[in-house]
Amino acid sequence: MIKVKPRYKSRNEQIVANLRALAGASAPIDPEMLVKRKAAEIAIAMALLHGGDWMTHVDHDAGVVFVTRRPWVEPT
């Protein structure tokens, strides 16, 4: 299961961050982290749509992003 931590500690921090973004004063986003986050968002959406446990793999050298369901392993 993919666990998502809250981005902000409080609602006030979220409001301030949104205001900074609207003003164009937000911090630049690391492109590698952006790709990882977007892949994780797709995995979460797939889990909501189809159920199961989904995983991601980003290969920058090959230029490929995988989002796939984890294989089921029978409990022993």
Secondary structure, DSSP 8 states (H G I E B T S, - for coil): ------SSSSHHHHHHHHHHHHTT-S----HHHHHHHHHHHHHHHHHHHH-S-EEEEEETTTTEEEEEE-------
